[in-house]
Amino acid sequence: MRSSLKIFTWFGIPVHLHWSFGFIFLLALWIGFTNNFTPLGTAWLVGYFIAVFGCVLLHEYGHALMARHYGVRTQDIILTPIGGIARLERMPEKPVQEFFVAIAGPLVNVVIAILLFGLAALIFQGERWMLFNWFLEQYLSFGGEEDMSGVMDGDGLPTAWFLYFFTLLLVTNIILVLFNLIPAFPMDGGRILRSLLSIQMGRVRATQMAALLGQGIAVLFVFVGVTGLWGFGFTLALIGFFVFITARTENAMVRLDALLRGYKARDLMRPQFARLSANDWMQTPVTMLQQGLERHFLVFDLEDHLVGILEEPQILAALKKRDLTAEIAQYMSPNVKIVHLEQGLEHIYHLVQSGSGILAVAEEGEIVGVIDQAGLQNFLRINAR
């Protein structure tokens, strides 16, 4: 991605830092400055943020590796200031599979919290173990900084900073589990809810209900964030905005996929189409573009074999250069996508969305029609009502 920096690849999955991730370090510097932390105190805070995002990264790998178990590839994992995103090629459609993919992330944080607690029990003994439990009790009961002021020294660091770090990281993982299980689709809790609803009412209806609930919770997030009722108001409002938009988008995509599954290439193809010859002059498609409705064309050789496509941008490029006597072969692309007459529209839609301006439709080795962008858009406009 242009807006992110690849830092490494693990289990065959690239990990990227979004450009906005730098704000995390600016936030640490700001907190350190406003609280009069020493450089060591600020460095401790930066270390804590890095550890938290390490836990977030493992959370996303939980989703990605569980998805891989069900044959779904993960394009990459992106770390942003508001969390991580594992970009799966698709979400498994079987409710049980989606349930396990969605819950795998929070379960990773559960395991991390258990390991941290166990490690603390091995490391800390006597008074330190009592202090660890006191820290843990304060945070889990939302005791706040006021109750803990007695253990802070003059440079802003706790006297038992290593112990405090363990406690804070453990509590952070507990919070990550609880927050991600909020049923705000498409957060993990919302996907778990969608998978359970899908068992009873089907994927489309379940997605609609989960998305509506998710958007309602997203509005609450934004309200709480902008009114300052929670400490990290801006972050919560940003998450709410993201949840609202993505819930609506994914709901629309699920409805679209359900629509497309009901049709095949034969339902959309146009049997009457212009056929260009590779050795014709570019004047021919320029005239056809100016006088007709077709914007993209199939190109054949002298033996009537399909050899390429000529799309509107290439035609306009020739027109701009006044290269009208050049052969079409000089401008055409040999990358022809051919689909079968019985091919489902779901696959065809993704081919067109990936940049194919025109597809050739074949039956028993013969080209019987075409599907282009304009035809697909018109088909969706009519049938999506």
N, C-alpha and C positions, 0 to 999 in steps of 0.2 A: 504494500500500500504506500502511496506517495506521502501520506500524512503520518506515517509511523516509521520506526526504526527497528529493523530486525536485530535481536540481541543473541539469540541462539535457537537451535532446533533440538527438541527432546522427544523421544519416541516417534520420530518422524514428523513431528508437528512444529512448524515455525512459531516462535514467540516474538511478538512485536510490542514496542512501547509507543503508544500514541504521543504525538507531539505535545499534547496538553499535560502529559504526565509530569513535565517539569514543574508544574504548579505545586506539586506535592512538596518539592524541596523549597520552593518559595514560601509555602505555608509553614514549613518547619522553621525557616529563618524568621518569619514574622512572629510566630508563637514564641520563639526564643527571645526575640528582641523586646516584644511587649511584656514578657514576664521576667526580663532581666537575667536570662540564662547566661551562663558562661559558655565559651565555645565548646567545652566538654559536654555541658548540658544540652546544647543544641545538637551536637553530634549524637548524643544518646537518643534524642527525639527522631533524628533522621534514621538511625538504626532501627528504631521501633517501626517507623513507617515502612522501611524496606522489608522487615520481617512480616508485617501485616500483608503486604502485597505478595510476599512469598507464599503465604497461606492462601491468598486469593488465587494465585497461579495454580497451586495444587488442587484447589476447588474446581477450577476450570478443567484441569487434566482429568479429574474424576468424571466430569461429563463426557469429555472427549474419548477417553479410553472405554467407557461403558458403551458409547455410541459405536466405537470401532468393533466392539464385541458383537454388535448387531449388524455389522456390515456398512456402517455409515462413516464416511471419511470426514475429518475435520480439516478445513482449509488452513486455519491458523488460530492462534489465541492472541488477543489484543488486550493490553493492560492500559486502562484509562484512570483518571483521578477518582471516578465514581465506581470503579470495580473492573472486573475482567469480562471478556466476551469470547467464548469459544464459538467460532463460526462453523457450525456443522453444515454440510452440504444439504441436509434435510433433517427433519425430526422423524424418528420412526413412527409409522402410523398405527401400529398395533398398540393399544392402550397399555398393555403390560410392559412393553419395551420402552415406551415414552415415560412411564412411571419410573422405571429403574434408571434411565438416563437422567431424568430430572432430579431424582433424589440422591444420585451418586455424588454430586457436588457437596451438598450439606453434610452427607455422611463422612466425607473426607475431613471436614472441619470438626466433626464429632471425634474422629480418630485422633486428630491433632490435639484437641483439648484433653483427651484421655492420656495421650502420651506425655503432654506437658505436666499434667497432674502427677502421673507416675514418676516422671523424671524429677519433679520437685520433691516428691516423697523420698527419693533416693539421695538427693543432694543436700536438702535442708534438714537439720536435726535440732532438737531442743527448742530454744527460743526462736530460732529462725523459722522452724516449721510453724510455731505458734504465730509468728508475725506474718508468714505467708498466708495462713488461714484467716488472719485478721484482715489483711488486704483483700483477700477473695470475698470475705463476708461483706466488707464495705462496698465493693463494686457490685456484687450480685444483689445487694439490698439498696443500690443506688444511693450509698451514703454520701458520695461526692467528695470534692477536694477539701471542704471545710472540716470534715471529720478527720482528715488525714494530714492536716497542717502540721501536727506535732512530729511527724517523721520526715519533714522536708528540711534540708539544711540551707545554708545561705546562698548557695549558687544555683538553687532550683532543682537539685537532684535529691532523690530520696537517700537516706543514709544507707539503706540496704538496696541499692539500685538494681543489682542483678536479680534479687528476689522479687522486687517490684516489677521488673521487666517480665519475668516469668508469669506473674499474676496477671498483668495487664494483657499479655498476649493470649493467655488462656481465656480470659473473659472476652476478649475480642473475638475469638473463635466461637464462643457460645453465642455472642451477639450475631455473628455472621450466620450461624445456623438458624436462629430465631427469625432474623430479618428476611433471609431468603425463603423461609417457609410461609411468609405472608402470602395469601392466595391472590396476589396481584399479577395476573397474566400479563406479559410472558415471563415474569420471574419464576424461580424454581417452584415455589408453592402454587402459583397459578397453573403451571404445566402439570404438576401432580394432580391438581383439581380437574384440569381438562381431561387427563387420562382416565380418571375415575368416572367422570361424567360420560365419557365416550363409550364406556361399557354399556350404559343404559340407553343413551339417546343418539349415538352416532357422533362422528368427529365434527361435522359442520355445526350442528346445534350446540354441542358441548363447547366448541370454540367460541361461538357467539355469546353464550352465557358466561364463560370464563373471561372473555374480553370485556364484557359490560361490567362485571365485578371489578376487574383489573383497572378499568378506566375510572370507576368510582373511587377506588382506593388511591389511584394516582392523583385525583383531584384533592383528596384529603392530604396526601403528601405535600402537594404544592401549597395548600392552605396553611398547614402546620409550619412549613418551611418559611413562607413569606411573612407570617405573623410572628415568627421568632419564638414559637412555643417549644422548640427543641434546640439543643445546643448547636447542631450542625445544620442549621436551617437552609442555607444555600444549597448544600449537597443534597438534602432531602427533596427540596423543590426541583432540583435538576433531575434527580432520579424519577420523581413523579412525572415530569414532562416527558422523559424518555419512555417510561412505562405506558403513558397515555398514547403516544404516537405509535409505538411499536405494537401495542395491543390492537389498535385500529388497523394497522397495516397487515398484521398477520391474519386477523379475522378476514380481511378482504382477500388475501392470498388463498386461504383455505377454501373460501366460497368459490373462488375462481378455479382452483384445482378440481373441486367437485363438479363444476359445470363442464370443464374441459374433458373430464373422464367419460362424459356421456356422448361424446362425438368422436368421429374419425376424420381422416384427411378427405374422404369422399364427400363429407358434409360441407366442406369449406372450399375445396379446390375450384378453380376456374378452368373449365375445359377449353375455352377459346382464349388463345394468347398469341402474341406476336412472336415470331421466330426470326432471329437475326442470323446472318451468315458471317463466319469469322473473317472472310475476305471482303465484306462490304465496307464502304467508306463510312466514317463517323457521321457524315451528313445524314445518313438514314435514321439512326436513333435520335439525333438532334431534332429532326423534323417530327418524328413520332412523339417525342417528349413534349414538343411545343403544341402539337395538334391533338394528342390523345390523352387518355387517363392513366395509361401504364407508365410506371416510373422505373421499373426494373425489368430486365429481359434475359431470356435464355439464348445462348449462342450455340449454333451447330456448325459442323464442318460440311464440306461438299458431299460427303456420304451420309449426311443427316445424323451424324453422331453428336450427342451433346458434349461440348468441349469447354463450356464456361458460362459465366454470367456477366452481364454488363449492367451496372447500377447507376442510379442518377448522379452521384458525385463524380464518377468517371466521365459521364456524358457532359456534365457542366464544365469539367476541367478541359476537355477537348474544345468545347465552345469558347471558353475563355481564351485559350491559346490560338483560336481560329484554325485548329488542326483538323479541319473537316474532311480532308482527303486521306487522312491516315486510315489504315485498316482497323477494323474493330478488334482484331487479334492483339493489337498493340495496347489496348485499353482494358480489355476484358480480364476477369479474374478466373483462373482455372478451378477455384475452390467451390465446386458445385455441391450443394446439399440435396440429396435425393431421398425422398420418403416414400414408403409404400402406401398404396391406396387405403389400406386398412389400419394405418398407423394412428394411434391415439393422439388427440389434439394437445394433450398435456406435454408430450415430448416436442411436438411441433411448436408450441408456444415458446418453450425454452430455447429452441433453435433460433426462432425469429428474434427473441429478446437478446440473444447473444450476438446479434449483429447481422444475421442472414436476411438480406432484403427480399430475396425470392427463393423459394424452394421448388424443385421439380418433383412432381408426383408420378410414380411409375406403377405399372401393373404388368406382370409377366415380362419385364425387361423393356417395355415400351413407355415412353413419356406420354401421359394422358391428360396432364393439366399442371397448373402452377398454384402456389399459395404465396401471397406477398403480404407485406406489412399492412397495407391499406385494407386488403380483404379481411385479414385477421381482426383488425381494429373494428371494422364495420360489423363483423360477425359477433364480436363480444358486446358491442353497443346494443345490438338487437336482442341477443339472447340473455344478457345479464340483467334485464329489466325485471 
